[in-house]
């Protein structure tokens, strides 16, 4: 059921479902995943329900799965669309790519490893995978994966780049290769460095200089003393 979650949402919303996965990498290395699934109200068979009631019912059906996976979720309705929004925070980039419910839904070979001080992400983003308990895949007009980085990556094959925002587009017609390598700066060390004020760094620098001067003076006195004795 977990593997087909995004598929079933789109099936219940009928066809033409749009999905957007936006992930922001914070300065401490954590990743905030925001998934937005939308459908035009004109494409939905409401029966006696209002669009908001349909959205609420949809989330209530999958609340147990979302709660188990640690997602926060909400729904909203505009004049033309029903929108379901889900969010979750991950400890780092690899934790996101290896554990996100929606990454697992859209790919069966995408992986992230922490190698030689770098996060290396590689694999295919395929048309949403339909598991054994899924009757057929939905019709999805388009889907995007967006990674908002806090620094420039070492390499990337993103379809589009806007400053530090990297976007991959995919649909049912073909697989999209995703390649991304990002330097893994130790978040613990980074937070320690950022927590120290500039004044503190100046004081530390002066202390280090004084220590070296003192050591030099002691060595010089010892040298002078030995030279006199000789």
BAPA-804105 format. One record per residue (C-alpha): residue number from 1; x, y, z. Coordinates in nm, 2 decimals, m for minus. Layout:
+-----+--------+--------+--------+
: num :   east :  north :     up :
+-----+--------+--------+--------+
: NUM :      X :      Y :      Z :
...
+-----+--------+--------+--------+
end
This chain:
+-----+--------+--------+--------+
: num :   east :  north :     up :
+-----+--------+--------+--------+
:   1 :   0.00 :   0.00 :   0.00 :
:   2 :   0.28 :   0.24 :   0.09 :
:   3 :   0.44 :   0.19 :  m0.25 :
:   4 :   0.12 :   0.28 :  m0.44 :
:   5 :   0.02 :   0.58 :  m0.22 :
:   6 :   0.09 :   0.85 :  m0.48 :
:   7 :  m0.06 :   0.64 :  m0.75 :
:   8 :  m0.38 :   0.58 :  m0.57 :
:   9 :  m0.43 :   0.94 :  m0.48 :
:  10 :  m0.41 :   1.03 :  m0.85 :
:  11 :  m0.64 :   0.74 :  m0.93 :
:  12 :  m0.90 :   0.87 :  m0.68 :
:  13 :  m0.86 :   1.22 :  m0.83 :
:  14 :  m0.92 :   1.06 :  m1.17 :
:  15 :  m0.67 :   1.17 :  m1.44 :
:  16 :  m0.44 :   1.46 :  m1.52 :
:  17 :  m0.29 :   1.46 :  m1.17 :
:  18 :   0.01 :   1.68 :  m1.13 :
:  19 :   0.28 :   1.61 :  m0.87 :
:  20 :   0.56 :   1.83 :  m0.74 :
:  21 :   0.83 :   1.72 :  m0.50 :
:  22 :   1.03 :   2.02 :  m0.36 :
:  23 :   1.31 :   1.96 :  m0.12 :
:  24 :   1.50 :   2.23 :   0.06 :
:  25 :   1.85 :   2.15 :   0.21 :
:  26 :   1.90 :   2.36 :   0.52 :
:  27 :   2.23 :   2.50 :   0.65 :
:  28 :   2.25 :   2.22 :   0.92 :
:  29 :   2.22 :   1.95 :   0.64 :
:  30 :   1.86 :   1.85 :   0.71 :
:  31 :   1.62 :   1.83 :   0.42 :
:  32 :   1.25 :   1.95 :   0.42 :
:  33 :   1.04 :   1.75 :   0.17 :
:  34 :   0.73 :   1.92 :   0.04 :
:  35 :   0.50 :   1.71 :  m0.19 :
:  36 :   0.21 :   1.88 :  m0.36 :
:  37 :  m0.04 :   1.68 :  m0.56 :
:  38 :  m0.31 :   1.88 :  m0.75 :
:  39 :  m0.60 :   1.81 :  m0.97 :
:  40 :  m0.84 :   2.03 :  m1.16 :
:  41 :  m1.19 :   2.03 :  m1.00 :
:  42 :  m1.34 :   1.99 :  m1.34 :
:  43 :  m1.17 :   1.65 :  m1.38 :
:  44 :  m1.31 :   1.52 :  m1.05 :
:  45 :  m1.64 :   1.33 :  m1.00 :
:  46 :  m1.77 :   1.48 :  m0.68 :
:  47 :  m2.12 :   1.32 :  m0.65 :
:  48 :  m2.27 :   1.50 :  m0.35 :
:  49 :  m1.94 :   1.61 :  m0.20 :
:  50 :  m1.78 :   1.95 :  m0.21 :
:  51 :  m1.42 :   1.96 :  m0.33 :
:  52 :  m1.29 :   2.02 :   0.02 :
:  53 :  m1.49 :   1.72 :   0.16 :
:  54 :  m1.33 :   1.50 :  m0.11 :
:  55 :  m0.98 :   1.62 :  m0.02 :
:  56 :  m1.05 :   1.56 :   0.35 :
:  57 :  m1.18 :   1.21 :   0.28 :
:  58 :  m0.88 :   1.13 :   0.07 :
:  59 :  m0.64 :   1.22 :   0.34 :
:  60 :  m0.84 :   1.04 :   0.61 :
:  61 :  m0.81 :   0.72 :   0.41 :
:  62 :  m0.43 :   0.74 :   0.41 :
:  63 :  m0.38 :   0.91 :   0.75 :
:  64 :  m0.25 :   0.59 :   0.91 :
:  65 :   0.01 :   0.54 :   0.64 :
:  66 :   0.11 :   0.91 :   0.65 :
:  67 :   0.13 :   0.91 :   1.03 :
:  68 :   0.34 :   0.59 :   1.02 :
:  69 :   0.58 :   0.75 :   0.77 :
:  70 :   0.61 :   1.07 :   0.98 :
:  71 :   0.44 :   1.30 :   0.73 :
:  72 :   0.24 :   1.62 :   0.81 :
:  73 :  m0.04 :   1.67 :   0.57 :
:  74 :  m0.31 :   1.92 :   0.47 :
:  75 :  m0.55 :   1.99 :   0.19 :
:  76 :  m0.68 :   2.31 :   0.03 :
:  77 :  m0.91 :   2.41 :  m0.25 :
:  78 :  m0.89 :   2.70 :  m0.50 :
:  79 :  m1.14 :   2.81 :  m0.75 :
:  80 :  m1.01 :   2.55 :  m1.00 :
:  81 :  m0.80 :   2.29 :  m0.81 :
:  82 :  m0.79 :   2.04 :  m0.53 :
:  83 :  m0.45 :   2.04 :  m0.36 :
:  84 :  m0.30 :   1.79 :  m0.12 :
:  85 :   0.02 :   1.90 :   0.06 :
:  86 :   0.25 :   1.67 :   0.26 :
:  87 :   0.58 :   1.75 :   0.44 :
:  88 :   0.85 :   1.56 :   0.62 :
:  89 :   1.20 :   1.65 :   0.75 :
:  90 :   1.50 :   1.42 :   0.70 :
:  91 :   1.83 :   1.42 :   0.87 :
:  92 :   2.04 :   1.46 :   0.55 :
:  93 :   2.03 :   1.43 :   0.17 :
:  94 :   2.09 :   1.05 :   0.17 :
:  95 :   1.82 :   1.00 :   0.43 :
:  96 :   1.58 :   1.18 :   0.20 :
:  97 :   1.66 :   0.99 :  m0.12 :
:  98 :   1.68 :   0.65 :   0.05 :
:  99 :   1.37 :   0.68 :   0.27 :
: 100 :   1.12 :   0.93 :   0.11 :
: 101 :   0.79 :   0.75 :   0.04 :
: 102 :   0.76 :   0.95 :  m0.28 :
: 103 :   1.11 :   0.88 :  m0.41 :
: 104 :   1.04 :   0.51 :  m0.36 :
: 105 :   0.71 :   0.55 :  m0.55 :
: 106 :   0.88 :   0.71 :  m0.85 :
: 107 :   1.19 :   0.49 :  m0.88 :
: 108 :   1.31 :   0.14 :  m0.79 :
: 109 :   1.68 :   0.19 :  m0.84 :
: 110 :   1.75 :   0.55 :  m0.72 :
: 111 :   2.01 :   0.55 :  m0.44 :
: 112 :   2.23 :   0.79 :  m0.24 :
: 113 :   2.56 :   0.70 :  m0.08 :
: 114 :   2.79 :   0.90 :   0.14 :
: 115 :   3.13 :   0.84 :  m0.03 :
: 116 :   3.46 :   1.01 :   0.01 :
: 117 :   3.30 :   1.31 :   0.18 :
: 118 :   3.03 :   1.35 :  m0.09 :
: 119 :   2.67 :   1.26 :  m0.12 :
: 120 :   2.64 :   1.07 :  m0.46 :
: 121 :   2.28 :   1.03 :  m0.59 :
: 122 :   2.22 :   0.83 :  m0.91 :
: 123 :   1.93 :   0.64 :  m1.07 :
: 124 :   1.63 :   0.65 :  m1.29 :
: 125 :   1.31 :   0.84 :  m1.22 :
: 126 :   1.06 :   0.62 :  m1.39 :
: 127 :   0.69 :   0.65 :  m1.45 :
: 128 :   0.53 :   0.59 :  m1.12 :
: 129 :   0.57 :   0.23 :  m1.03 :
: 130 :   0.26 :   0.03 :  m0.98 :
: 131 :   0.29 :  m0.25 :  m0.71 :
: 132 :   0.12 :  m0.59 :  m0.69 :
: 133 :  m0.18 :  m0.44 :  m0.52 :
: 134 :  m0.23 :  m0.16 :  m0.78 :
: 135 :  m0.46 :  m0.22 :  m1.07 :
: 136 :  m0.31 :   0.02 :  m1.32 :
: 137 :  m0.09 :   0.33 :  m1.32 :
: 138 :  m0.26 :   0.67 :  m1.33 :
: 139 :  m0.25 :   0.93 :  m1.60 :
: 140 :  m0.01 :   1.20 :  m1.48 :
: 141 :   0.03 :   1.51 :  m1.69 :
: 142 :   0.36 :   1.60 :  m1.54 :
: 143 :   0.58 :   1.57 :  m1.23 :
: 144 :   0.88 :   1.76 :  m1.11 :
: 145 :   1.15 :   1.69 :  m0.86 :
: 146 :   1.31 :   2.01 :  m0.72 :
: 147 :   1.62 :   2.02 :  m0.50 :
: 148 :   1.69 :   2.36 :  m0.34 :
: 149 :   2.06 :   2.34 :  m0.23 :
: 150 :   2.24 :   2.57 :   0.02 :
: 151 :   2.56 :   2.54 :  m0.19 :
: 152 :   2.66 :   2.46 :  m0.55 :
: 153 :   2.68 :   2.09 :  m0.62 :
: 154 :   2.99 :   1.92 :  m0.75 :
: 155 :   2.80 :   1.79 :  m1.04 :
: 156 :   2.43 :   1.77 :  m1.16 :
: 157 :   2.23 :   1.67 :  m1.47 :
: 158 :   1.93 :   1.87 :  m1.38 :
: 159 :   1.70 :   1.97 :  m1.66 :
: 160 :   1.69 :   2.33 :  m1.54 :
: 161 :   1.90 :   2.53 :  m1.29 :
: 162 :   1.78 :   2.86 :  m1.13 :
: 163 :   2.05 :   2.98 :  m0.88 :
: 164 :   2.07 :   2.70 :  m0.62 :
: 165 :   1.74 :   2.54 :  m0.73 :
: 166 :   1.78 :   2.22 :  m0.95 :
: 167 :   1.48 :   2.07 :  m1.13 :
: 168 :   1.42 :   1.74 :  m1.30 :
: 169 :   1.11 :   1.69 :  m1.51 :
: 170 :   0.95 :   1.35 :  m1.58 :
: 171 :   0.64 :   1.18 :  m1.72 :
: 172 :   0.51 :   0.85 :  m1.85 :
: 173 :   0.68 :   0.87 :  m2.19 :
: 174 :   1.04 :   0.80 :  m2.07 :
: 175 :   1.27 :   0.75 :  m1.78 :
: 176 :   1.48 :   1.04 :  m1.66 :
: 177 :   1.83 :   0.98 :  m1.53 :
: 178 :   1.91 :   1.17 :  m1.22 :
: 179 :   2.27 :   1.24 :  m1.12 :
: 180 :   2.37 :   1.47 :  m0.84 :
: 181 :   2.69 :   1.49 :  m0.63 :
: 182 :   2.70 :   1.73 :  m0.33 :
: 183 :   2.98 :   1.78 :  m0.09 :
: 184 :   2.89 :   1.65 :   0.26 :
: 185 :   2.99 :   1.93 :   0.50 :
: 186 :   2.97 :   1.79 :   0.85 :
: 187 :   2.66 :   1.96 :   0.99 :
: 188 :   2.78 :   1.93 :   1.35 :
: 189 :   3.11 :   2.10 :   1.27 :
: 190 :   2.93 :   2.36 :   1.06 :
: 191 :   2.68 :   2.44 :   1.34 :
: 192 :   2.97 :   2.48 :   1.58 :
: 193 :   3.16 :   2.71 :   1.35 :
: 194 :   2.84 :   2.92 :   1.28 :
: 195 :   2.76 :   2.95 :   1.65 :
: 196 :   3.09 :   3.12 :   1.73 :
: 197 :   3.09 :   3.50 :   1.69 :
: 198 :   3.35 :   3.69 :   1.49 :
: 199 :   3.48 :   3.85 :   1.82 :
: 200 :   3.54 :   3.51 :   1.97 :
: 201 :   3.74 :   3.41 :   1.66 :
: 202 :   3.95 :   3.72 :   1.70 :
: 203 :   4.02 :   3.64 :   2.07 :
: 204 :   4.11 :   3.29 :   1.98 :
: 205 :   4.35 :   3.41 :   1.71 :
: 206 :   4.52 :   3.65 :   1.95 :
: 207 :   4.55 :   3.38 :   2.21 :
: 208 :   4.72 :   3.15 :   1.96 :
: 209 :   4.95 :   3.43 :   1.85 :
: 210 :   5.05 :   3.50 :   2.22 :
: 211 :   5.12 :   3.13 :   2.27 :
: 212 :   5.35 :   3.12 :   1.97 :
: 213 :   5.52 :   3.44 :   2.09 :
: 214 :   5.57 :   3.30 :   2.44 :
: 215 :   5.71 :   2.97 :   2.30 :
: 216 :   5.95 :   3.17 :   2.08 :
: 217 :   6.06 :   3.38 :   2.37 :
: 218 :   6.13 :   3.07 :   2.59 :
: 219 :   6.32 :   2.91 :   2.31 :
: 220 :   6.52 :   3.23 :   2.25 :
: 221 :   6.61 :   3.26 :   2.62 :
: 222 :   6.71 :   2.90 :   2.63 :
: 223 :   6.93 :   2.95 :   2.32 :
: 224 :   7.09 :   3.26 :   2.47 :
: 225 :   7.16 :   3.08 :   2.80 :
: 226 :   7.32 :   2.78 :   2.63 :
: 227 :   7.53 :   3.02 :   2.41 :
: 228 :   7.66 :   3.20 :   2.72 :
: 229 :   7.74 :   2.88 :   2.90 :
: 230 :   7.93 :   2.76 :   2.60 :
+-----+--------+--------+--------+
end
